[in-house]
Amino acid sequence: MNTALVEKIRLRKARVGVIGLGYVGLPLAVEFAKAGFQTVAFDIDTDRVDQIRRGNSYIGDVSREEVRSVNDSGRLQATNDFSELSTVETITICVPTPLRKTGDPDLSYVVSAVDEIARRLNPGQLVVLESTTYPGTVEEVVRPRLESTGLKAGQDFYLAFSPERVDPGNTKWNTRNIPKVVGGIDDLSTEVAVLLYEQIVDSVVAVSSTTVAEMVKLLENTFRAVNIGLANELALMCRRLGVDVWEVIDAAKTKPFGFMPFYPGPGLGGHCIPIDPFYLSWKAKQTGFESRFIELAGHINAGMPRYVVERVSDALNSKGLAIKGSHIHLFGVAYKAGVGDMRASPAVDVALLLQERGAVLSYSDPLVPKLEEKAIVLNTVDPELVFENGIDCAVITTDHPGINYEEIARRVPVVVDTRNALKDVNRDNIFRL
């Protein structure tokens, strides 16, 4: 073990690097800096780097005051100069891992980051991948690229995986108090990575390998995706049976054991839940295993935007109207309540389907001033203007807090509520999932 690195980490004198300053990387870099580490934050996006240098935050979970404080103290340095990687002793990779259009994992961001590290890899450095990916990525992709330098993982440098568990907009659970899972390519790598995270996280859970740690994250989000798929299928079934699915779930969750509530909605959004299960199923296929349960849940979840459009058609038909030519207004377009995150938001798919059918679209979202996704280009509209100008149908696609949903139901001819925002309101013009 590199006792010099261990001692520096314990004394918080190690110089740490974080690559990728999005919803995962920026909070992590700020936590390291707040703990007293000299932190170098890397990103290819010059706007992000400039904002951090000015003491601004573009992430809702990190306040401007936090960024300004660590900036003023000199503990946080943002840069797009990757030559600075040679000056740090630990490097954490927090870059995106999307899916390609073919459904295959896109590791291009990870590979690019690893190649930047390999060009400057020093003996004794610790490298940790946090980006969500398929089991085996560290051993099959990261390790060989780093060892192409002639340095050997476990002998000359440390290598580990620690899955990010960020939940954007969650005010209770954050980078510091969410337990951190860590798995290294060997015991020493695990010990050094655990020691590093123990400086900024309340609880660290060590596992036996990087592959186990990679699998942990995929299980967590596949669990959610599959159970949301079940809730969505139940919603479709209950509609046929004339039963309120929300009432069923609320009653079922009174059972104190053996049941955990999941809720239907217009589809899955965010960077993790719609994507991670397919990383797992893709990897399973490489071994000849067919993950039918995961694929079926994905099929159900992917079909929910089209079902929402069917409910919009039902609502408009009740007034003798068709989707074509009707003014339809979406309330909320972010992928979840309380955030401005548009990644994989199902509201975009709903909007596209409505636009294809000839609807006149508008939207209101206090956290998304402009919607510019795929073929949709719109600016948010003040709800009061919407009410004054008149619309044919409102669709509650994201239930942001602080919105008077009862007023929407009162002032709009028909409302399609995909989030149960109007659960306590009984009006004939409300159409639920």
C-alpha positions, -999 to +999 in steps of 0.1 A: +000+000+000+012+035-008+014+048+027+021+083+016-012+085-003-031+069+026-016+094+050-024+123+027-060+111+024-064+108+062-050+143+067-071+155+037-040+168+021-044+147-011-051+166-043-083+151-058-097+153-093-132+148-105-140+144-142-175+154-153-194+182-135-230+173-140-256+161-114-230+136-099-196+152-104-203+188-092-219+178-058-190+153-053-163+179-061-180+204-038-181+178-010-144+171-014-136+208-013-158+214+017-139+185+035-107+204+030-092+186-001-076+206-029-100+197-056-096+200-094-129+197-113-126+188-150-152+192-177-150+197-215-180+221-213-164+255-211-197+271-199-198+248-168-162+256-160-168+294-164-199+292-142-180+274-114-151+298-116-176+327-112-190+310-081-223+300-098-242+267-096-262+252-124-273+222-103-303+225-080-287+202-054-257+225-050-263+260-038-245+290-052-233+298-017-215+264-015-197+268-048-187+304-039-175+293-005-151+266-018-141+289-047-132+317-023-112+293-001-092+282-031-101+246-026-120+242-058-104+247-092-125+242-123-107+236-156-110+220-191-072+216-192-068+178-187-030+181-184-038+190-147-047+153-142-009+147-137-011+169-106-038+150-087-035+119-066-070+106-069-093+107-099-130+101-099-149+097-133-185+110-133-193+112-170-226+103-189-232+068-200-262+070-224-276+043-247-270+044-285-300+045-308-295+008-313-299+002-275-263-006-270-243+010-242-224+042-252-191+042-233-175+069-254-175+095-226-159+069-202-133+059-228-125+095-235-120+102-198-099+071-193-077+079-222-071+114-208-060+098-175-039+072-192-018+099-210-009+113-175-012+083-152+013+084-123+024+055-100+004+056-068-027+073-082-062+061-073-087+060-102-125+054-094-153+051-120-187+063-108-205+064-141-233+038-142-224+010-166-227-027-173-210-053-150-174-059-162-167-024-175-138-017-152-121-050-159-129-051-196-126-015-207-110+008-180-082-015-167-068-025-201-066+011-213-049+023-181-025-007-181-015+001-217+008+027-201+029-001-187+017+005-152-002-024-135-035-020-116-031-032-080+007-028-082+014+006-096-020+023-092-053+017-075-086+011-094-121+009-081-158+014-090-183+032-068-218+037-082-233+071-080-266+072-062-277+108-068-314+115-067-318+150-082-341+172-061-342+150-031-338+172-001-334+144+024-308+122+007-276+137-007-240+129-016-230+129+021-257+108+037-264+082+010-243+051+018-215+047-007-208+013-022-172+007-032-155-022-049-118-024-061-100-047-084-082-060-054-083-056-016-058-027-015-077-007-042-109-012-022-092-001+011-078+031-005-110+040-022-130+033+009-107+055+029-111+083+004-149+083+005-150+080+043-137+115+044-168+129+028-196+103+032-212+092+064-213+054+055-192+034+031-201-002+021-172-023+007-179-051-017-156-078-031-150-066-066-157-038-092-182-061-109-202-066-078-203-028-073-213-023-109-241-048-105-254-032-073-263+000-091-280-018-119-301-039-095-312-008-077-325+009-108-338-022-125-358-029-093-374+005-097-380+002-134-396-032-131-419-022-102-429+010-120-436-011-150-459-033-128-477-002-115-481+011-151-495-022-162-519-022-132-530+013-143-539+000-177-557-030-162-576-009-137-588+014-164-604-016-182-619-027-149-633+007-139-611+008-108-591+038-095-555+025-095-543+052-071-569+042-045-558+005-049-521+015-043-529+037-013-549+010+003-522-017-004-495+004+011-512+003+045-498-032+049-468-029+072-447-056+055-442-073+022-453-044+001-436-012-012-456+013-032-447+023-067-468+046-088-478+048-125-471+078-146-466+091-182-434+071-186-399+069-172-374+098-172-340+108-159-306+095-168-308+063-147-341+044-146-349+044-183-314+034-192-297+012-166-319-019-170-309-020-206-272-019-197-279-050-176-300-068-203-275-060-230-247-075-209-269-105-202-274-111-239-236-112-243-236-143-221-266-159-239-291-150-211-324-134-221-337-110-194-374-112-203-387-096-172-365-064-177-374-062-214-412-066-207-411-038-181-392-016-205-419-023-232-447-013-208-430+018-196-421+030-231-457+027-241-471+050-214-467+083-234-489+068-261-514+058-235-515+093-221-523+106-257-551+081-258-565+096-225-561+131-241-582+118-270-608+104-246-609+138-227-613+159-259-639+134-273-661+140-243-663+177-255-668+167-291-633+176-301-604+159-318-567+162-310-561+178-344-565+215-341-571+215-303-550+237-280-534+213-255-513+227-226-488+206-207-483+215-170-447+205-162-422+190-187-393+180-164-389+143-158-398+145-122-413+170-097-391+197-081-363+196-107-356+212-141-339+181-154-352+172-189-331+140-194-354+114-211-385+133-198-417+114-209-434+148-214-413+153-245-426+120-260-462+130-251-456+164-267-442+148-299-471+124-302-496+152-298-478+174-323-478+145-348-516+144-344-519+180-352-524+195-317-515+231-309-491+228-281-480+250-252-466+243-217-459+258-183-429+248-161-414+270-135-381+252-137-378+248-175-379+282-193-374+267-227-383+233-242-360+225-270-360+187-274-362+167-306-388+184-329-403+205-300-393+241-296-414+261-271-410+287-243-429+283-210-461+303-207-475+319-176-505+297-165-527+329-160-522+337-197-532+302-206-564+305-186-572+339-201-565+328-237-583+296-233-572+260-239-591+229-248-572+204-226-546+205-199-522+176-193-505+173-159-473+156-170-451+167-140-465+175-106-442+203-095-449+216-059-465+250-054-490+246-083-527+251-077-539+220-096-575+225-083-576+258-101-564+241-133-593+217-131-617+245-124-606+267-153-599+242-180-626+223-200-609+189-195-577+178-176-557+146-180-539+139-147-510+115-152-495+121-117-526+119-094-521+156-086-558+160-083-564+130-061-586+150-037-606+168-064-637+152-078-649+168-110-664+153-142-637+170-163-608+151-148-594+121-167-569+100-148-545+073-160 
